[in-house]
Amino acid sequence: MTVTTDAARPTVEDVRAARARITGAIRYTPMLRKDTLEPLVGQAVHIKCEHLQRTGSFKLRGALNLVAQLTQEECARGVVAASAGNHAQGVAVAAGEYGVAATIFMPEDASLAKVEATRNYGAQVVLEGDHLSASLEAARAFAVERGAVFVHPFDDPRIVAGQGTLGLELLEQVPDVATVVVPVGGGGLAAGVAIAVRALRPECRIVAVQAAAFPSLRESLAAGHRVDLPPQPSIADGIAVKQLGELNFEVLRDLVDEVVEVDEEELSTAILWSMERAKQVLEGAGAASLAALLAGKVSSDGPLALVAAGGNIDPAGLVPVIRHGLTAAGRFRYVGTVIPDRPGELSRLLALLARLRVNILGVEHHREGVHIRMGETRVDLTLQTRNAEHVAEVEAALTEAGYSLLADSW
């Protein structure tokens, strides 16, 4: 197998060299200042909009830096990678820039939008495995069999240096930044950004954000070595990585000041907030830094920069995420109750909700298959409310009117 990594830890000079190689092939992504977020920390808040990068994520930076350094002989053998989506697209575009054949292994349940995008960028896509780890094994086997150059999604010094170019841009856009908040999956982006920021602005705090379903950095720091976590579902699939890269763990252990985690509700709330308030569409992993801020898990003594790492969310998966976010924000409420099974009772319940200015999205009756007494019917209501305070007002009014809220309400 051809493995294109070594133990060398990248320096800020490596990051600068990477920038020289990839300038012109990437976008200098904008920095968005959001005044509405400032009350959360009492400081200026900026969002590094890397979701507006070519391919929709930061992954192109590292892939370009690696492919640009391949020899002619390596280019002739082609490259192979494994990815749930963003790395796949980055490698596909980077290979296309240099005329190199690319084969990408993706999990069988990978986002259709990301699979099609990868194919459209010119790569051959092979769907194999029910999780990214299985796809990685298949890609490594392909590299052995065909002699292709294996492009690791995060644990390669050239990948890390390429991702670190985002940190250089960030420092140019917010020179007095006091805190940088960056998502962590395998750790390539966070390690690269940390190397650049710590070298050029050593007083800046670096906060790493992980999905609560994959707290690999916290667990690894506690254990003193990398840990391997069991796979779990998460809307932040881009950072749903079982184990940190070996190189990246060493960098993050030395350079990161704080590690925080965000759960699925916080992630979906951040995606919804970004759409409504910033008019930006983020994927779960791309919204992790914003989720940490909105959840009150980040503080700063000066200007704060959030890295929005990607925006490749499948449109088919966006609807349930939005609903989840609306529910977390108290704007969707499911209520189950029991009413007498006689004319006029449902109208009385609905009239009460109308007076409370609730929008009723759905009403279902259940007389069979539920544990209720004769002469009663269960009513399940899907309600659109304004916020958590409105939900509390509605629940109190229903209870005061004699309607009991069933235990499976949410």
N, C-alpha and C positions, 0 to 999 in steps of 0.2 A: 504493500500500500504506500502511496505517495502522500505523506503528511507534510504540509507546508508550514510548520510552526517550529519555533525553537524557544528556549527558555528566556531569551532576552526580554527584559522589561522595558517597554518603550519610555522614552523621555520626551520632554517638551520639544526638543529638537527633532525627534522623529515625527511628532505631530505637525510641526512646521513644514517638514519635508513632505509629509503626506498632503498638506494643503497645497503645496506647489505642484504636486502631481495631479491633483483632481480639480484644481481651479479651472473653470470653464466647462466642466462636465457636470457640476452640481449648481444648485441655486444657493445664493446667499439669502437664507430664509429670514423673513421679517420678525421683528420684535414688537409685540403688541402690548401697550400699557393699558391696564384696566383699572380705572379709578374706582369702580364699584367694588373691587376686591380689597382696596387699601384699608377700609375700617377693620378688616379681619386681623391685620398685623400692625396697623398704625404706620405703615411704610408704603412706599411706591411698590406696586406689583407689576411685573412684566412677564409676558408669556412668549417664549421662544417657539415660533410656529413651524417646527420641523415637520409637521404633518403636511405642510405645503411644499416639501421637498419633492423632487422627481421621484416617482414610484410611491409617494405618499408616506415615506418614513426616512429616518436617519440611516438605514441600513446601506443605502447606496454609497455612502462615504467610505465605509470600511471595505466594501467589495471592490470599489474602484481602486483604492490604494493597494489592495492585494494583487488584483489582476494586472495593474500597471507595472508591477515588479516581476512578473513571470518572465522566464527566459523564452526564447523562440521555441525551444524544444518542449517546454512545458505547455506553451500555448497550443502547439500542434497536438498534444495529447488531450486537450480539452479540460474542462473543470466539472466537478460534481459537488452538489451541496444538498443539504436537507433543511427543510424549513416548513413552518406552518403558514408562511405567506410573505412576510416583509423581507426577510433575508433572501427568499427565493426570487423576488422581483429585483432586489438590488443586484444579486449575482447575474441574473438574466440580462439586465441592462448593461452592467459592467462588462460582461463577456461580449455583448454585442458591440460595445464601443471599440473593442480591440479585435473583433473578428474571431473570437474563440468560441468553440462549441460548448454549450452548457447543458447538463442534465441535472434536473432538480427532483429529488424525492420528497413527496409531501404526504402527510397522513391522509388516510382514506376519507376522513370526515373534515378535511380542510375546507375553509370557506370557498365556495364556488367562485366568488368574485376574485379572490386572490389566485386561485388556480388558473382561471381564464386570463387574468392579467399577466401571469408569469408566462403562459403560452404565447400571448400576444407580443411579449417582449422578445420572443424568439427562442426560448429554452424548450427542451424536451422535458415534459413533466411525467413522472412516474408516481402513481398513488400507491403507497404501500405502508401498512402498519396502522394500528388504531391510536398511536400516540407518536409524538415527535421522536422519542427515544428509539422506536422501532424504525422510523424513517432514517434516522442517523446511522443505525446499524446497516441498513440496506445501502445507503450511500457509501459507507466505508467499504462494504463488500464490492460494490461497483468499482471503486477506486483501485482495489487490489486486482480485480479481474481485468479491467480495461487500461490500467495505468494512468487514469485521469488524476488531476490534481484536486485533492479534497479541500474545499473551502469551508472551514469551520464557521458556524454562525457567530461565535463570540470569543473563542479561546485561541486567538492568534495575535501576535504583537502587531502585525500589519493591519488587522481588522481594528484593534484597539486604537492604534494611532490614527487611522482614518476617522473613526467615530470622534476622536478627540478634537478634530477640526471644528466641530460644533462649539466646543468650549472656547476656542479662539474667537469665533464670531461673537459669541455671547459676551465676552469681555470687551470687545470693541463696541458693542451696542449699549452695554451698561457698564461703563468703566468703574463705577463706584459700587458695584454689586456687593452686598454683604452676605447673602445667602443664596445658594444655588440648590434647587430641588430637582432631582433627576431619578427617573424610574430604573429599577434593576430587575432583570430576569437572569440571563446568563452573565451579565455584568460588563459586557464590552463597551456599551455607551457610557455607563457610569464610571468605569475605570479610565476611559479616554478623556472624558470631561474632567475628572478629578486630577489627572496628571497635568492637564493644561492649566486649570484654575489654581491648583496648589503651587505650581511653579511661578505663575505670573501675578497672582494675588493671594499670597499665603494666608492673609488674615480672613479670607472669605470662608464661611461655613459651608460644608457640603452635606446635604441631607439626601439619603437614599430612600426611595419609596418602593415597597414591594406589595404585591397582592397578598392579602392575609391567607389565602389558600396555598401560597408558595413562599413561606418565610425562610427561604434558604439562607439568606445572608445572616439574619439574626441567629438562626440555629447553628450555622457554621461558626460564627463568632463566639457563641457560647461554648461550642465543643472544641474550638481551637483548630479545627480542620473542616474541610468541606463535608457536608452531609448530603445524602441522597434522599429526597422526599418522595412519597408516593404520589402518583398523578391524581389530580382532582379537577373537576370542571371549574372554569372561571371565565368571566366575560373579558378578562385581561389576558387573552391567549398569547399575546406577544411577549408577556413576561411570566407566563406559566411554565417555568423551567425547573426541572427537578433538582438540578445541581449547578452551582456556579462554576464558571471556568476556573481552572487552577491558577492561571496567571492573574485573572481578574480578582479572585479572592485575596491574593496577596496584596494587590494594589488597594482594594477597597478596605481591607483590614488596616492598612497603614494611613490612608488618606481621608476616609469618610468620618465625619464628626457624629452623625446620628442616623439611625435607621428607624423608619416608621412603616406601618402597614395599614392598608386600606381594604375594607371588606367590599362585598359585592354591591350592597346598597350605596355605599359611599362612591364607588366607581360609577354606578348608573346615575346617581345624582349629579356627578360631575359632567358626565356626557350630556345630560339634559341641560344643565346650566350653560355649558359651552354653546349648545345649539341656540338656546333662548337668549342668552345675554351677550355672547361674543360673536354669534353667527358663524361659529366654526364647528365642523363635524370631526369629532375625535373618536378613535377606537378605545377599547378599554385600557390597554397599556398606555396609550397616548394621553389618557385623562388621569393617570395615577397621581402625578404631581399636583394637579388641580384638586383632585379628590382629597389629598392630604391637607391642603390649605383650607378647603371648604369645611372639612371635618374638625378644624381647630387643632390639627396635629403638627403644625409648623409655625414657628415664630422667627422673628428677625429683628436685628437692631439697626437695619438700614435697608436699602433697596433689595428686593427679593426677585429672583428670576425662576420661573417654572419652565421646565422643558416639556413641551407637548410633543412627544416622540413620534406619533403616527396617527394617521386618519383613515386607515384602510378597514373600515367596518362594513361587513356585508349588509346591504340594504334589507335583506330578508331577516337578518338578526337585529336590525335596528329597532323595529317595532316593539318586540318584547323588552328590550333594554329601556326604551322610552317609558313603557308602561311601568316597569320596575322602578325607574327613577321617579315617575309621577306618584307612585304609591309611597315610596320612601319620603317624598316631600309632602305627603298628606294631601295629595290632589286627586288620588283615586282611593276609594274605600269600598270594600265588600262587606255587606252587612247581612247577616242571617237572623231572622226573627220568626215568631209564630203568631198568627192572628186567628180569630174565630172564622170558621168556614161558613160565612153567611154574606149575603149581598151588602155592599157598602163598606165593608171593613178595609178592603184594599184601597178604595178611594179615600178613606179617612187617613190611612197611613201616607199615601202619596200627597195628599193635601198638606199634611204636616211638613213633609220634606220640601214641598214647594214654598211654604212660608219661610223655611230656613234657607232659601235660595240655593238649593241643591239641584244639580242637573242629574237626572236619572238616566243612566246609560243602558240599563238592562233590568228586567224583572222576570223572575222564574218562580212558579208554584211547584210545590212537591207535596203530594198527599200519600203517595205510595213509596215504600222503600226507606222511609225515615221513621224515627221513633217519636211519634207525636200521638196525642190522644184523639179519640173519635171527636169529630166536630171541629177539628183544628186543621190548619194548613200551614206549611212552612213557606216563607217567602224569602228569596235570596235577591238582594238588590246590589247592583253595581252603580256606585255613585261617583260623580265628579264634584270634588270640593275645592276650596280655595287654598287651604294650607292646613297645618297640623292644628292650629287654634280652631279653625272652622270644624274640623273633624271632632274635636272635643265638644264643641257646642252642639253638634248634631247628635252625638252619642248621649249627652246629658239630656237633651230634649226628648229623645226617644225613650230613655229610661223613665223620665218624669211622666211621660204620657202612658206608661204601663207596658211598653214593649221591652221584652228581655232580649239582650244581644247574645246570640248563641256562641258557644266556645270556639267554633271554627270560623268565626268572623275574623277579618284582618283589615 
